[in-house]
Amino acid sequence: MRRCGLFYWFLKWIALGPWLKLIFRPRVTGAENVPDEGPAILASNHLSYADWLFMPLTLSRRVTFVAKAEYFTSPGLKGWLQKTFFAGSGQVPIDRSGGGASEGAIISAKRVLGDGELFGIYPEGTRSHDGKLYRGKVGVARLALETKAPVIPVAVVGTDVVAPPGKTFGRFTRPVVRFGKPLDFSRYEGMENDRYILHSITDEIMYEIMRLSGQEYVDMYASRAKEEQKKAEKDAGPGDADEPKLAS
């Protein structure tokens, strides 16, 4: 664990972080809203795989995310390299001892917050494929109630230009990271099993993220939106959208 911690700071302050700052010069606002010590949940929008690079780069504290357990258990040299990189870059495996992936993510997150650290989470559950903000899943609300940690809404803007989903290269821009004021849900203490309360908290978090990011909000899960888009593209067939319609 100590070696992984040292590797994180090596990446952040020597090997990777300075180059990202020099080349992209990310801008940050509201960093003072993140506590200097103690646990907090950083709930962010998710436009690109580069989000987990630029958001932690703007803070002096370590930010930990969860990642697929397979990244930490694959055999051989490749598996060792994956484990070293993901663990060292601020990610922990999903603990599946409690059941499925969502339950495992909660267990791993609670462990991080229990150690007084910052935990990063993407309530949408997956990257946005079209730049819109989608409905959040209730795991972030449950985590906030069970750990009593404050939730810091975060908006990362411009990473989908630097590293667009589905493309190898993007275009240059200066990513912007905005941290909102901490959200306190102590008024709902003991209600972590109430689905209505969990949805209400999640909606409040997503509203703050929308306000910070300026994204259009879609009241649908991102995974379902992706499936519907793929189905529409399949039904349309290749070239249908480009073919001119004949007048009847």
Steps between C-alpha positions, in 0.01 A plus 500: 500500500786736586665433162172571322469826693849605400430414136187719508698804610780414256247507212330812628800718580779364274416260218155602375343791685752774408475411130121509503507837675763637263325386182131540587512762779176384665299769678335442837239684703360420843790284616461662841171307533695175535602446865870497584451183704237240576274296272296648216324366190586672172200439273585594143359496150674261261582614147826318429748246633725803560271625780679293764829660396404867500270517803755363755773708334337819627509392867785456745331197660481149356172400335412130484260337252379142463593291197415154367645224716639337185754782472653379826479122459617428144798260489841549346710806429210689342288435808777622730543817295124563502479448875799724567371780279137500615584463867772760476286749307236521771263212430388205711333177386129444540452273802264226381479322838161661557346392168488686170702788361282777644511354851873440462557861401318616816715275718823626343385863521407469867846365572663802331276749680549314828871576467416872477581532130332657197294266286411582138183367345309542173129477589405446134682168516658533155634765264256723317507412129359834381611760754167508685455438871295191583305379801714402798491163670416490869829347616645845568203585724524175692873553545444852636243383755691194615834680543366846597764649268422829325441490125694747284335540157761523223483600134782414261463682168701463181643151552270367226682734262847390616407130504165440322320171572568247228791692346874465541584870475309818566565873476683734732303693759545607861291271721308668780430343839235659723439394859167594656419563863470191725156343520389381844234228519506444876128588507437159342705303753371144542304507172756323280249223423229739382509497118307827475755676721791349306355622170431843648861535621638377168285749307627783721861399432439474124333841496810656657725322249278627216517853637880485514553334162232675294410166340155415369336255743325186376275313745622160383788275599802543273529125444143486368558806279804328345298185434220698335748687280664174388158350423399808300823490302455127432139548390597789273762294322825622342470814294128552562553835668701629204276383215270768353128436520310488169200727475174309480 
